[in-house]
């Protein structure tokens, strides 16, 4: 039972982190350079990563935060999965 609680807590923490990533991604979109559309930055193969011609410096700061929160969410979900597998043994 305690293993299940740990797994659930890690999963919830991952959801919170993913939510923060989405919020920062949306904030980033508000700081596009003048004349740059949502489609121009969203549908790129490079993901518009660190492109100062597409985003202002504030937008790039939000982009970095979104990436950190997103990677933290993935890490937490992997840990939750590992905790769940260990609990099943």
N, CA, C and O atoms as CSV, one atom per row, in Angstrom:
chain,resi,resn,atom,element,x,y,z
A,1,UNK,N,N,0.808,-1.206,0.000
A,1,UNK,CA,C,0.000,0.000,0.000
A,1,UNK,C,C,0.857,1.280,0.000
A,1,UNK,O,O,0.556,2.202,-0.757
A,2,UNK,N,N,1.910,1.362,0.822
A,2,UNK,CA,C,2.738,2.573,0.787
A,2,UNK,C,C,3.400,2.790,-0.576
A,2,UNK,O,O,3.608,3.929,-0.994
A,3,UNK,N,N,3.734,1.682,-1.274
A,3,UNK,CA,C,4.325,1.802,-2.604
A,3,UNK,C,C,3.337,2.428,-3.585
A,3,UNK,O,O,3.722,3.217,-4.448
A,4,UNK,N,N,2.074,2.071,-3.446
A,4,UNK,CA,C,1.037,2.641,-4.306
A,4,UNK,C,C,0.881,4.140,-4.042
A,4,UNK,O,O,0.665,4.922,-4.968
A,5,UNK,N,N,0.990,4.526,-2.789
A,5,UNK,CA,C,0.893,5.952,-2.431
A,5,UNK,C,C,2.059,6.721,-3.029
A,5,UNK,O,O,1.876,7.827,-3.538
A,6,UNK,N,N,3.245,6.155,-2.973
A,6,UNK,CA,C,4.431,6.805,-3.561
A,6,UNK,C,C,4.241,6.958,-5.062
A,6,UNK,O,O,4.510,8.024,-5.618
A,7,UNK,N,N,3.780,5.899,-5.721
A,7,UNK,CA,C,3.550,5.935,-7.161
A,7,UNK,C,C,2.500,6.993,-7.525
A,7,UNK,O,O,2.671,7.751,-8.480
A,8,UNK,N,N,1.426,7.029,-6.758
A,8,UNK,CA,C,0.370,8.015,-7.019
A,8,UNK,C,C,0.873,9.437,-6.788
A,8,UNK,O,O,0.547,10.342,-7.556
A,9,UNK,N,N,1.661,9.638,-5.740
A,9,UNK,CA,C,2.197,10.969,-5.459
A,9,UNK,C,C,3.134,11.434,-6.574
A,9,UNK,O,O,3.104,12.603,-6.959
A,10,UNK,N,N,3.957,10.535,-7.089
A,10,UNK,CA,C,4.843,10.883,-8.196
A,10,UNK,C,C,4.057,11.200,-9.469
A,10,UNK,O,O,4.415,12.105,-10.222
A,11,UNK,N,N,2.988,10.448,-9.696
A,11,UNK,CA,C,2.141,10.699,-10.855
A,11,UNK,C,C,1.484,12.069,-10.758
A,11,UNK,O,O,1.464,12.819,-11.733
A,12,UNK,N,N,0.951,12.396,-9.600
A,12,UNK,CA,C,0.309,13.702,-9.398
A,12,UNK,C,C,1.337,14.817,-9.550
A,12,UNK,O,O,1.046,15.844,-10.164
A,13,UNK,N,N,2.522,14.631,-9.006
A,13,UNK,CA,C,3.573,15.646,-9.152
A,13,UNK,C,C,3.927,15.831,-10.629
A,13,UNK,O,O,4.200,16.949,-11.066
A,14,UNK,N,N,3.924,14.745,-11.393
A,14,UNK,CA,C,4.165,14.833,-12.829
A,14,UNK,C,C,3.085,15.605,-13.548
A,14,UNK,O,O,3.371,16.378,-14.463
A,15,UNK,N,N,1.843,15.403,-13.141
A,15,UNK,CA,C,0.729,16.150,-13.747
A,15,UNK,C,C,0.850,17.639,-13.438
A,15,UNK,O,O,0.614,18.478,-14.307
A,16,UNK,N,N,1.214,17.963,-12.211
A,16,UNK,CA,C,1.405,19.366,-11.830
A,16,UNK,C,C,2.532,19.986,-12.653
A,16,UNK,O,O,2.408,21.116,-13.126
A,17,UNK,N,N,3.618,19.257,-12.822
A,17,UNK,CA,C,4.747,19.750,-13.603
A,17,UNK,C,C,4.368,19.919,-15.076
A,17,UNK,O,O,4.752,20.907,-15.702
A,18,UNK,N,N,3.626,18.974,-15.626
A,18,UNK,CA,C,3.179,19.078,-17.011
A,18,UNK,C,C,2.239,20.270,-17.190
A,18,UNK,O,O,2.285,20.952,-18.214
A,19,UNK,N,N,1.397,20.517,-16.207
A,19,UNK,CA,C,0.510,21.676,-16.261
A,19,UNK,C,C,1.316,22.965,-16.273
A,19,UNK,O,O,1.005,23.886,-17.029
A,20,UNK,N,N,2.339,23.035,-15.449
A,20,UNK,CA,C,3.211,24.216,-15.438
A,20,UNK,C,C,3.913,24.377,-16.781
A,20,UNK,O,O,4.116,25.502,-17.237
A,21,UNK,N,N,4.287,23.269,-17.423
A,21,UNK,CA,C,4.920,23.336,-18.739
A,21,UNK,C,C,3.969,23.927,-19.773
A,21,UNK,O,O,4.362,24.772,-20.577
A,22,UNK,N,N,2.722,23.480,-19.746
A,22,UNK,CA,C,1.730,23.998,-20.700
A,22,UNK,C,C,1.468,25.479,-20.444
A,22,UNK,O,O,1.362,26.260,-21.389
A,23,UNK,N,N,1.364,25.867,-19.194
A,23,UNK,CA,C,1.136,27.274,-18.861
A,23,UNK,C,C,2.283,28.132,-19.386
A,23,UNK,O,O,2.047,29.187,-19.975
A,24,UNK,N,N,3.516,27.691,-19.180
A,24,UNK,CA,C,4.663,28.462,-19.667
A,24,UNK,C,C,4.733,28.455,-21.191
A,24,UNK,O,O,5.169,29.437,-21.793
A,25,UNK,N,N,4.319,27.380,-21.810
A,25,UNK,CA,C,4.261,27.332,-23.276
A,25,UNK,C,C,3.258,28.357,-23.804
A,25,UNK,O,O,3.527,29.048,-24.787
A,26,UNK,N,N,2.114,28.451,-23.154
A,26,UNK,CA,C,1.101,29.429,-23.577
A,26,UNK,C,C,1.615,30.857,-23.355
A,26,UNK,O,O,1.379,31.736,-24.183
A,27,UNK,N,N,2.310,31.085,-22.247
A,27,UNK,CA,C,2.892,32.407,-21.996
A,27,UNK,C,C,3.943,32.736,-23.056
A,27,UNK,O,O,4.049,33.878,-23.505
A,28,UNK,N,N,4.707,31.735,-23.445
A,28,UNK,CA,C,5.713,31.932,-24.483
A,28,UNK,C,C,5.053,32.415,-25.769
A,28,UNK,O,O,5.580,33.305,-26.437
A,29,UNK,N,N,3.914,31.844,-26.118
A,29,UNK,CA,C,3.239,32.210,-27.360
A,29,UNK,C,C,2.803,33.678,-27.365
A,29,UNK,O,O,2.668,34.284,-28.428
A,30,UNK,N,N,2.590,34.237,-26.198
A,30,UNK,CA,C,2.206,35.656,-26.113
A,30,UNK,C,C,3.369,36.589,-26.422
A,30,UNK,O,O,3.168,37.792,-26.591
A,31,UNK,N,N,4.572,36.055,-26.495
A,31,UNK,CA,C,5.759,36.879,-26.701
A,31,UNK,C,C,6.443,36.566,-28.031
A,31,UNK,O,O,7.670,36.526,-28.121
A,32,UNK,N,N,5.621,36.344,-29.063
A,32,UNK,CA,C,6.178,36.179,-30.403
A,32,UNK,C,C,6.602,37.542,-30.931
A,32,UNK,O,O,6.059,38.575,-30.539
A,33,UNK,N,N,7.570,37.523,-31.815
A,33,UNK,CA,C,7.989,38.765,-32.458
A,33,UNK,C,C,6.821,39.298,-33.296
A,33,UNK,O,O,5.987,38.518,-33.754
A,34,UNK,N,N,6.756,40.609,-33.499
A,34,UNK,CA,C,5.667,41.177,-34.307
A,34,UNK,C,C,5.610,40.540,-35.699
A,34,UNK,O,O,6.630,40.384,-36.370
A,35,UNK,N,N,4.416,40.183,-36.107
A,35,UNK,CA,C,4.202,39.598,-37.428
A,35,UNK,C,C,4.371,38.094,-37.499
A,35,UNK,O,O,4.087,37.498,-38.538
A,36,UNK,N,N,4.827,37.461,-36.425
A,36,UNK,CA,C,5.017,36.005,-36.411
A,36,UNK,C,C,3.722,35.368,-35.910
A,36,UNK,O,O,3.202,35.740,-34.858
A,37,UNK,N,N,3.209,34.406,-36.676
A,37,UNK,CA,C,1.944,33.769,-36.313
A,37,UNK,C,C,2.175,32.518,-35.470
A,37,UNK,O,O,3.282,31.986,-35.394
A,38,UNK,N,N,1.108,32.077,-34.851
A,38,UNK,CA,C,1.140,30.842,-34.066
A,38,UNK,C,C,1.565,29.666,-34.947
A,38,UNK,O,O,2.386,28.845,-34.537
A,39,UNK,N,N,1.012,29.587,-36.139
A,39,UNK,CA,C,1.334,28.495,-37.054
A,39,UNK,C,C,2.814,28.507,-37.445
A,39,UNK,O,O,3.423,27.447,-37.588
A,40,UNK,N,N,3.383,29.672,-37.617
A,40,UNK,CA,C,4.789,29.761,-38.010
A,40,UNK,C,C,5.728,29.207,-36.943
A,40,UNK,O,O,6.793,28.685,-37.272
A,41,UNK,N,N,5.356,29.310,-35.693
A,41,UNK,CA,C,6.238,28.800,-34.637
A,41,UNK,C,C,5.850,27.397,-34.187
A,41,UNK,O,O,6.684,26.678,-33.637
A,42,UNK,N,N,4.618,26.999,-34.408
A,42,UNK,CA,C,4.159,25.705,-33.907
A,42,UNK,C,C,4.473,24.564,-34.865
A,42,UNK,O,O,4.853,23.478,-34.427
A,43,UNK,N,N,4.322,24.792,-36.147
A,43,UNK,CA,C,4.457,23.715,-37.125
A,43,UNK,C,C,5.835,23.712,-37.792
A,43,UNK,O,O,5.946,23.595,-39.012
A,44,UNK,N,N,6.875,23.842,-36.977
A,44,UNK,CA,C,8.253,23.827,-37.474
A,44,UNK,C,C,8.924,22.536,-37.054
A,44,UNK,O,O,8.647,22.012,-35.975
A,45,UNK,N,N,9.792,22.025,-37.887
A,45,UNK,CA,C,10.514,20.793,-37.540
A,45,UNK,C,C,11.476,21.028,-36.382
A,45,UNK,O,O,11.727,20.117,-35.594
A,46,UNK,N,N,12.017,22.241,-36.272
A,46,UNK,CA,C,12.961,22.526,-35.183
A,46,UNK,C,C,12.253,22.960,-33.901
A,46,UNK,O,O,12.911,23.210,-32.891
A,47,UNK,N,N,10.922,23.053,-33.927
A,47,UNK,CA,C,10.155,23.429,-32.746
A,47,UNK,C,C,10.342,24.872,-32.310
A,47,UNK,O,O,9.927,25.246,-31.213
A,48,UNK,N,N,10.966,25.688,-33.158
A,48,UNK,CA,C,11.230,27.101,-32.854
A,48,UNK,C,C,12.076,27.257,-31.601
A,48,UNK,O,O,11.981,28.259,-30.892
A,49,UNK,N,N,12.906,26.252,-31.341
A,49,UNK,CA,C,13.718,26.253,-30.134
A,49,UNK,C,C,14.797,27.323,-30.184
A,49,UNK,O,O,15.621,27.340,-31.099
A,50,UNK,N,N,14.790,28.209,-29.206
A,50,UNK,CA,C,15.788,29.275,-29.047
A,50,UNK,C,C,15.920,30.163,-30.279
A,50,UNK,O,O,17.027,30.553,-30.652
A,51,UNK,N,N,14.820,30.476,-30.893
A,51,UNK,CA,C,14.844,31.294,-32.095
A,51,UNK,C,C,14.438,32.716,-31.753
A,51,UNK,O,O,13.254,33.011,-31.590
A,52,UNK,N,N,15.421,33.596,-31.646
A,52,UNK,CA,C,15.139,34.987,-31.292
A,52,UNK,C,C,14.474,35.738,-32.434
A,52,UNK,O,O,13.944,36.829,-32.225
A,53,UNK,N,N,14.492,35.173,-33.643
A,53,UNK,CA,C,13.768,35.809,-34.732
A,53,UNK,C,C,12.270,35.520,-34.640
A,53,UNK,O,O,11.471,36.163,-35.321
A,54,UNK,N,N,11.888,34.553,-33.800
A,54,UNK,CA,C,10.479,34.211,-33.620
A,54,UNK,C,C,9.915,34.692,-32.287
A,54,UNK,O,O,8.734,35.028,-32.197
A,55,UNK,N,N,10.759,34.727,-31.247
A,55,UNK,CA,C,10.300,35.094,-29.913
A,55,UNK,C,C,11.152,36.202,-29.328
A,55,UNK,O,O,12.328,36.345,-29.662
A,56,UNK,N,N,10.542,36.984,-28.448
A,56,UNK,CA,C,11.302,37.988,-27.698
A,56,UNK,C,C,12.128,37.268,-26.636
A,56,UNK,O,O,11.968,36.064,-26.432
A,57,UNK,N,N,12.999,37.994,-25.969
A,57,UNK,CA,C,13.812,37.366,-24.920
A,57,UNK,C,C,12.935,36.839,-23.790
A,57,UNK,O,O,13.247,35.811,-23.189
A,58,UNK,N,N,11.854,37.529,-23.503
A,58,UNK,CA,C,10.928,37.052,-22.464
A,58,UNK,C,C,10.253,35.753,-22.919
A,58,UNK,O,O,10.073,34.835,-22.118
A,59,UNK,N,N,9.886,35.675,-24.177
A,59,UNK,CA,C,9.295,34.452,-24.715
A,59,UNK,C,C,10.258,33.279,-24.658
A,59,UNK,O,O,9.861,32.151,-24.365
A,60,UNK,N,N,11.523,33.550,-24.938
A,60,UNK,CA,C,12.528,32.490,-24.865
A,60,UNK,C,C,12.745,32.022,-23.431
A,60,UNK,O,O,13.037,30.849,-23.198
A,61,UNK,N,N,12.605,32.930,-22.473
A,61,UNK,CA,C,12.716,32.548,-21.062
A,61,UNK,C,C,11.556,31.618,-20.684
A,61,UNK,O,O,11.749,30.636,-19.967
A,62,UNK,N,N,10.355,31.935,-21.170
A,62,UNK,CA,C,9.214,31.046,-20.913
A,62,UNK,C,C,9.403,29.701,-21.611
A,62,UNK,O,O,8.990,28.665,-21.090
A,63,UNK,N,N,10.022,29.717,-22.778
A,63,UNK,CA,C,10.287,28.484,-23.498
A,63,UNK,C,C,11.213,27.573,-22.685
A,63,UNK,O,O,10.987,26.366,-22.595
A,64,UNK,N,N,12.243,28.155,-22.103
A,64,UNK,CA,C,13.173,27.376,-21.287
A,64,UNK,C,C,12.478,26.811,-20.045
A,64,UNK,O,O,12.716,25.665,-19.664
A,65,UNK,N,N,11.621,27.615,-19.419
A,65,UNK,CA,C,10.873,27.123,-18.250
A,65,UNK,C,C,9.954,25.973,-18.643
A,65,UNK,O,O,9.866,24.968,-17.938
A,66,UNK,N,N,9.270,26.128,-19.772
A,66,UNK,CA,C,8.362,25.075,-20.231
A,66,UNK,C,C,9.122,23.780,-20.463
A,66,UNK,O,O,8.638,22.704,-20.114
A,67,UNK,N,N,10.304,23.877,-21.048
A,67,UNK,CA,C,11.113,22.684,-21.303
A,67,UNK,C,C,11.540,22.024,-19.996
A,67,UNK,O,O,11.500,20.799,-19.876
A,68,UNK,N,N,11.947,22.827,-19.021
A,68,UNK,CA,C,12.365,22.257,-17.730
A,68,UNK,C,C,11.207,21.549,-17.040
A,68,UNK,O,O,11.356,20.432,-16.545
A,69,UNK,N,N,10.048,22.210,-17.012
A,69,UNK,CA,C,8.888,21.580,-16.377
A,69,UNK,C,C,8.450,20.323,-17.135
A,69,UNK,O,O,8.048,19.336,-16.518
A,70,UNK,N,N,8.524,20.355,-18.449
A,70,UNK,CA,C,8.148,19.190,-19.243
A,70,UNK,C,C,9.064,18.005,-18.985
A,70,UNK,O,O,8.601,16.874,-18.837
A,71,UNK,N,N,10.360,18.265,-18.932
A,71,UNK,CA,C,11.311,17.184,-18.661
A,71,UNK,C,C,11.151,16.664,-17.228
A,71,UNK,O,O,11.297,15.467,-16.979
A,72,UNK,N,N,10.854,17.553,-16.305
A,72,UNK,CA,C,10.606,17.117,-14.926
A,72,UNK,C,C,9.377,16.211,-14.874
A,72,UNK,O,O,9.369,15.215,-14.152
A,73,UNK,N,N,8.342,16.554,-15.636
A,73,UNK,CA,C,7.134,15.722,-15.672
A,73,UNK,C,C,7.459,14.329,-16.188
A,73,UNK,O,O,7.020,13.333,-15.614
A,74,UNK,N,N,8.220,14.257,-17.259
A,74,UNK,CA,C,8.600,12.948,-17.805
A,74,UNK,C,C,9.390,12.149,-16.772
A,74,UNK,O,O,9.139,10.960,-16.578
A,75,UNK,N,N,10.336,12.795,-16.116
A,75,UNK,CA,C,11.127,12.116,-15.091
A,75,UNK,C,C,10.267,11.603,-13.948
A,75,UNK,O,O,10.453,10.477,-13.485
A,76,UNK,N,N,9.335,12.414,-13.496
A,76,UNK,CA,C,8.447,11.992,-12.414
A,76,UNK,C,C,7.564,10.821,-12.835
A,76,UNK,O,O,7.334,9.903,-12.048
A,77,UNK,N,N,7.071,10.848,-14.069
A,77,UNK,CA,C,6.237,9.743,-14.544
A,77,UNK,C,C,7.041,8.456,-14.698
A,77,UNK,O,O,6.522,7.370,-14.440
A,78,UNK,N,N,8.290,8.564,-15.110
A,78,UNK,CA,C,9.146,7.374,-15.190
A,78,UNK,C,C,9.379,6.813,-13.794
A,78,UNK,O,O,9.307,5.601,-13.591
A,79,UNK,N,N,9.658,7.688,-12.831
A,79,UNK,CA,C,9.836,7.234,-11.449
A,79,UNK,C,C,8.550,6.598,-10.912
A,79,UNK,O,O,8.606,5.598,-10.196
A,80,UNK,N,N,7.409,7.165,-11.250
A,80,UNK,CA,C,6.130,6.594,-10.811
A,80,UNK,C,C,5.939,5.202,-11.392
A,80,UNK,O,O,5.473,4.294,-10.704
A,81,UNK,N,N,6.300,5.034,-12.663
A,81,UNK,CA,C,6.189,3.725,-13.294
A,81,UNK,C,C,7.124,2.714,-12.631
A,81,UNK,O,O,6.740,1.574,-12.373
A,82,UNK,N,N,8.334,3.142,-12.364
A,82,UNK,CA,C,9.291,2.261,-11.680
A,82,UNK,C,C,8.774,1.881,-10.293
A,82,UNK,O,O,8.846,0.717,-9.898
A,83,UNK,N,N,8.253,2.860,-9.557
A,83,UNK,CA,C,7.704,2.576,-8.228
A,83,UNK,C,C,6.535,1.596,-8.321
A,83,UNK,O,O,6.371,0.735,-7.457
A,84,UNK,N,N,5.735,1.730,-9.356
A,84,UNK,CA,C,4.588,0.837,-9.522
A,84,UNK,C,C,5.050,-0.578,-9.846
A,84,UNK,O,O,4.492,-1.547,-9.331
A,85,UNK,N,N,6.057,-0.702,-10.690
A,85,UNK,CA,C,6.568,-2.029,-11.052
A,85,UNK,C,C,7.209,-2.685,-9.835
A,85,UNK,O,O,7.021,-3.880,-9.607
A,86,UNK,N,N,7.959,-1.922,-9.057
A,86,UNK,CA,C,8.576,-2.461,-7.844
A,86,UNK,C,C,7.493,-2.878,-6.848
A,86,UNK,O,O,7.636,-3.897,-6.171
A,87,UNK,N,N,6.427,-2.111,-6.755
A,87,UNK,CA,C,5.333,-2.437,-5.824
A,87,UNK,C,C,4.620,-3.708,-6.234
A,87,UNK,O,O,4.082,-4.415,-5.382
A,88,UNK,N,N,4.605,-4.013,-7.529
A,88,UNK,CA,C,3.893,-5.190,-8.012
A,88,UNK,C,C,4.635,-6.482,-7.712
A,88,UNK,O,O,4.057,-7.565,-7.810
A,89,UNK,N,N,5.899,-6.382,-7.351
A,89,UNK,CA,C,6.685,-7.603,-7.094
A,89,UNK,C,C,6.435,-8.178,-5.740
A,89,UNK,O,O,7.023,-9.200,-5.385
